[in-house]
Amino acid sequence: MPGRIGDIGPRAASALVMAPVAVFAVWLGGLWTAAVIGLVCVLLASEWARMSAPAAWRRILAVVAAALLASVATTHLAGLSAGLVVLVVGAGMAAVLAWRVGRSRTDAAYGVLYIGWPAVLFLWLRDGTSAEGFYWVTLTFAVTWAADIAAFITGSLLRGPKLWPRFSPNKTWSGFIGGLVAGTVAGALMTALPEQGTDSVLVGALLGLAGGAAAMAGDLWESALKRRFGVKDAGDIIPGHGGLLDRVDGLMFAIVVIAAGRFLIEWGQIG
C-alpha cells in the first residue's frame, strides 16, 4: 500500500497539467477539438504500434494513424455516420497494409477500432461548438475522473479481495465499488449545470453509474492487453501514469457508454 499511495503525488501533478488542457481544448470546440483529437490519436497509435508490434512499429504506426486521422477528419466535416464508415474501412485497410507483419494484421485493425471508435464518438458528443455538446464531454470527464480517483484511493486504503488478479493484481473490489459510487455522484451533480443534456438527477446518476463502470472496465481491458503483449505500461510519456493510453483507457470506454446514453435521451427513451 505505501507504494501505491506514494504514486498519488506524480499522478496528481500530471492530472493538474492535463485536465485544464483537455477542458480548454474541448471548450474551444469545432476544428480546435478535432485537431486535438487527431493529435491524441497519432500519439495513441504510436503507443499501440510500439506495444503490439515492436519489431515493425513504424509500419503499424503509419497505417493505424492514417486510418484514425481519416475517420476524425471525416467525422468533423461530414458527421458521425460518415466517420464510422471511414473508420471501419480504415480498419480493413490497416489489416491489408500490415499483412507482412504477421500477427500484427489483426492487431493493426483492432488498434484502429479500439482508438478510433471513442475518438469519433467524442467529436459527436462535443457537437461542434454547442453548449450542450460541452456539457456532454465535461460529464464524461467528470464521471471518468471521479471513478478513477475514487477507485485508486479506496482500493489503496481498504484493499480486500482482488477484482481480476490474473490481469490486474492491484485492482480490488473495494476500489471498484468506490469508483461506482463516485461516478454515480458525479453524474448526478452534473445535472445542476445550466446547460445540460438531462435535468433528471436520476438519469444523471444512471449515466454516472454506467460511465463509471465502463471507465473501470476500460482500465481492466487495457491491463489485459498489456499482459497479452508482455509490457508493463503502454508508454512513458506521462509521469505517474505511464503512457497516454494508460491514462485514457477508462475514458475511451466511458465515451462509448455516455454516447449511448445521449442517443437514448435524444430518441426520447429516457431523461
C-alpha positions as CSV (number, residue, x, y, z in Angstrom):
1,M,0.0,0.0,0.0
2,P,2.7,2.6,0.7
3,G,4.0,2.2,-2.8
4,R,0.6,2.9,-4.3
5,I,-0.2,5.8,-2.0
6,G,3.2,7.2,-2.9
7,D,2.1,7.3,-6.6
8,I,-0.5,9.9,-5.7
9,G,2.0,12.8,-6.0
10,P,3.1,12.3,-9.6
11,R,-0.4,11.2,-10.6
12,A,-1.9,14.4,-9.2
13,A,0.8,16.6,-10.7
14,S,0.2,15.0,-14.1
15,A,-3.6,15.5,-13.7
16,L,-3.2,19.2,-12.8
17,V,-1.4,19.7,-16.1
18,M,-3.6,17.5,-18.3
19,A,-7.0,18.3,-17.1
20,P,-7.0,22.1,-17.8
21,V,-5.5,21.5,-21.2
22,A,-8.2,18.9,-22.0
23,V,-11.1,21.0,-20.8
24,F,-9.8,24.1,-22.7
25,A,-9.4,22.2,-25.9
26,V,-13.0,20.9,-25.5
27,W,-14.3,24.3,-24.7
28,L,-12.9,25.7,-27.9
29,G,-14.8,23.1,-29.9
30,G,-15.1,22.8,-33.6
31,L,-11.9,22.5,-35.6
32,W,-9.7,23.0,-32.5
33,T,-11.2,20.0,-30.7
34,A,-10.9,17.9,-33.9
35,A,-7.3,18.9,-34.2
36,V,-6.5,17.9,-30.6
37,I,-8.3,14.6,-31.1
38,G,-6.3,14.0,-34.2
39,L,-3.0,14.6,-32.4
40,V,-4.1,12.4,-29.5
41,C,-4.9,9.6,-32.0
42,V,-1.5,9.8,-33.5
43,L,0.1,9.6,-30.0
44,L,-2.1,6.6,-29.1
45,A,-1.3,5.0,-32.5
46,S,2.4,5.3,-31.7
47,E,2.0,3.6,-28.3
48,W,-0.2,0.9,-29.8
49,A,2.3,0.2,-32.6
50,R,5.2,0.0,-30.2
51,M,3.3,-2.2,-27.8
52,S,1.7,-4.6,-30.4
53,A,4.5,-4.8,-33.0
54,P,7.8,-3.6,-31.6
55,A,9.8,-5.1,-34.5
56,A,7.8,-3.2,-37.1
57,W,6.2,-0.4,-35.2
58,R,6.8,2.2,-37.8
59,R,4.7,0.4,-40.4
60,I,1.9,-0.2,-37.9
61,L,2.0,3.4,-36.8
62,A,1.7,4.7,-40.4
63,V,-1.3,2.6,-41.3
64,V,-3.1,3.0,-37.9
65,A,-2.5,6.7,-37.7
66,A,-3.7,7.3,-41.3
67,A,-6.9,5.4,-40.7
68,L,-7.6,7.3,-37.5
69,L,-6.9,10.7,-39.0
70,A,-9.1,10.0,-41.9
71,S,-12.0,9.0,-39.6
72,V,-11.5,12.0,-37.4
73,A,-11.4,14.4,-40.3
74,T,-14.5,12.8,-41.9
75,T,-16.5,13.0,-38.6
76,H,-15.6,16.7,-38.2
77,L,-16.6,17.5,-41.8
78,A,-19.4,15.1,-42.6
79,G,-20.8,13.8,-39.3
80,L,-20.8,10.6,-37.2
81,S,-22.2,8.2,-39.7
82,A,-19.6,9.0,-42.4
83,G,-16.9,8.9,-39.8
84,L,-17.9,5.4,-38.6
85,V,-17.9,4.2,-42.2
86,V,-14.4,5.5,-42.8
87,L,-13.3,4.0,-39.5
88,V,-14.5,0.5,-40.5
89,V,-13.0,0.8,-43.9
90,G,-9.7,2.1,-42.4
91,A,-9.5,-0.8,-40.1
92,G,-9.8,-3.2,-43.0
93,M,-7.2,-1.3,-45.0
94,A,-4.9,-1.3,-41.9
95,A,-5.1,-5.1,-41.8
96,V,-4.3,-5.4,-45.5
97,L,-1.4,-2.9,-45.4
98,A,0.1,-4.6,-42.4
99,W,0.0,-8.1,-43.9
100,R,3.7,-8.5,-43.9
101,V,3.9,-8.2,-40.2
102,G,2.3,-11.5,-39.4
103,R,0.0,-11.5,-36.4
104,S,0.0,-7.7,-36.4
105,R,-2.6,-7.7,-39.2
106,T,-5.3,-8.3,-36.7
107,D,-3.7,-6.1,-34.1
108,A,-3.5,-3.2,-36.6
109,A,-7.2,-3.4,-37.4
110,Y,-8.1,-3.7,-33.8
111,G,-5.9,-0.8,-32.9
112,V,-7.8,1.4,-35.4
113,L,-11.2,0.4,-33.9
114,Y,-10.1,0.5,-30.3
115,I,-8.7,4.0,-30.6
116,G,-11.0,5.3,-33.4
117,W,-14.4,4.4,-32.1
118,P,-14.1,6.6,-28.9
119,A,-12.5,9.4,-31.0
120,V,-15.3,9.8,-33.4
121,L,-17.9,9.5,-30.7
122,F,-16.1,12.1,-28.7
123,L,-16.4,14.5,-31.6
124,W,-20.1,13.7,-31.9
125,L,-20.6,14.3,-28.2
126,R,-18.9,17.7,-28.5
127,D,-21.2,18.6,-31.3
128,G,-19.2,21.5,-32.8
129,T,-19.3,24.5,-30.5
130,S,-22.6,24.0,-28.8
131,A,-23.1,24.5,-25.1
132,E,-24.9,21.2,-24.8
133,G,-22.0,19.4,-26.5
134,F,-19.6,20.9,-24.0
135,Y,-21.8,19.6,-21.2
136,W,-21.7,16.0,-22.6
137,V,-18.0,15.9,-22.8
138,T,-17.4,17.5,-19.4
139,L,-19.9,15.0,-18.0
140,T,-17.8,12.2,-19.4
141,F,-14.6,13.8,-18.0
142,A,-16.2,14.3,-14.5
143,V,-17.6,10.7,-14.3
144,T,-14.3,9.1,-15.5
145,W,-12.0,11.2,-13.3
146,A,-14.2,10.8,-10.3
147,A,-14.4,7.0,-10.7
148,D,-10.7,6.7,-11.4
149,I,-9.6,8.8,-8.4
150,A,-12.1,7.2,-6.0
151,A,-11.2,3.6,-7.2
152,F,-7.5,4.3,-6.7
153,I,-7.8,5.9,-3.3
154,T,-10.4,3.5,-1.9
155,G,-8.6,0.4,-3.3
156,S,-5.3,1.6,-1.8
157,L,-6.7,2.3,1.6
158,L,-9.2,-0.6,2.0
159,R,-7.7,-3.2,-0.2
160,G,-9.5,-6.5,0.2
161,P,-10.3,-9.2,-2.4
162,K,-8.8,-8.7,-5.9
163,L,-11.1,-7.8,-8.7
164,W,-9.3,-9.6,-11.6
165,P,-5.9,-10.8,-10.3
166,R,-5.0,-12.6,-13.4
167,F,-4.6,-9.4,-15.4
168,S,-4.6,-6.6,-12.8
169,P,-3.3,-7.6,-9.4
170,N,-3.7,-4.1,-7.9
171,K,-7.4,-3.7,-8.6
172,T,-9.8,-4.6,-5.7
173,W,-13.5,-4.9,-5.2
174,S,-13.4,-2.1,-2.7
175,G,-11.8,0.2,-5.3
176,F,-14.4,-0.9,-7.9
177,I,-17.3,-0.1,-5.6
178,G,-15.7,3.2,-4.6
179,G,-15.4,4.1,-8.2
180,L,-19.0,3.2,-8.9
181,V,-20.2,5.4,-6.1
182,A,-18.1,8.4,-7.1
183,G,-19.1,8.1,-10.8
184,T,-22.8,8.0,-9.8
185,V,-22.5,11.0,-7.6
186,A,-20.5,12.9,-10.3
187,G,-23.2,12.2,-12.9
188,A,-26.0,13.3,-10.5
189,L,-24.2,16.6,-9.7
190,M,-23.6,17.4,-13.3
191,T,-27.3,17.8,-13.9
192,A,-27.1,21.1,-11.8
193,L,-25.3,22.8,-14.7
194,P,-27.3,25.4,-16.6
195,E,-26.6,23.7,-20.0
196,Q,-27.2,20.0,-19.6
197,G,-28.3,17.1,-21.6
198,T,-30.8,16.0,-18.9
199,D,-32.2,17.8,-15.9
200,S,-33.2,14.5,-14.2
201,V,-30.9,13.7,-11.3
202,L,-31.9,10.0,-11.6
203,V,-30.9,9.9,-15.2
204,G,-27.6,11.8,-14.4
205,A,-26.9,9.3,-11.7
206,L,-27.6,6.3,-14.0
207,L,-25.3,7.8,-16.6
208,G,-22.6,8.3,-14.0
209,L,-23.0,4.7,-12.8
210,A,-22.8,3.3,-16.3
211,G,-19.9,5.6,-17.2
212,G,-18.0,4.9,-14.1
213,A,-18.4,1.1,-14.6
214,A,-17.3,1.5,-18.2
215,A,-14.2,3.6,-17.2
216,M,-13.0,0.9,-14.8
217,A,-13.8,-1.8,-17.4
218,G,-11.6,0.1,-19.8
219,D,-8.8,0.1,-17.3
220,L,-9.1,-3.6,-16.8
221,W,-9.2,-4.3,-20.6
222,E,-6.1,-2.2,-21.1
223,S,-4.4,-4.3,-18.4
224,A,-5.4,-7.5,-20.2
225,L,-4.0,-6.1,-23.5
226,K,-0.7,-5.1,-21.9
227,R,-0.4,-8.6,-20.3
228,R,-1.0,-10.1,-23.8
229,F,1.8,-8.0,-25.3
230,G,4.1,-8.5,-22.4
231,V,4.5,-4.9,-21.3
232,K,4.1,-3.1,-18.0
233,D,3.0,0.3,-19.5
234,A,1.8,1.4,-22.9
235,G,4.5,4.1,-22.8
236,D,6.3,6.5,-20.5
237,I,5.1,9.9,-21.7
238,I,3.2,10.9,-18.5
239,P,4.9,10.8,-15.1
240,G,2.9,8.6,-12.7
241,H,0.7,7.2,-15.4
242,G,3.0,5.5,-17.9
243,G,1.7,6.1,-21.5
244,L,-1.1,8.2,-22.8
245,L,-3.1,5.0,-23.5
246,D,-2.7,4.1,-19.8
247,R,-4.3,7.5,-18.9
248,V,-7.2,7.5,-21.3
249,D,-8.1,3.7,-21.3
250,G,-11.1,4.3,-19.0
251,L,-12.2,7.5,-20.7
252,M,-12.3,5.6,-24.1
253,F,-14.8,3.1,-22.7
254,A,-16.8,5.8,-20.8
255,I,-17.2,7.9,-24.0
256,V,-18.9,5.0,-25.7
257,V,-21.4,4.4,-22.8
258,I,-22.1,8.1,-22.3
259,A,-22.7,8.5,-26.1
260,A,-25.2,5.6,-25.9
261,G,-26.9,7.4,-23.1
262,R,-27.2,10.6,-25.2
263,F,-28.6,8.5,-28.1
264,L,-31.3,7.2,-25.8
265,I,-32.2,10.6,-24.4
266,E,-32.4,12.2,-27.8
267,W,-34.6,9.4,-29.1
268,G,-36.9,10.1,-26.2
269,Q,-36.4,6.9,-24.4
270,I,-35.1,8.4,-21.1
271,G,-34.4,11.7,-19.4
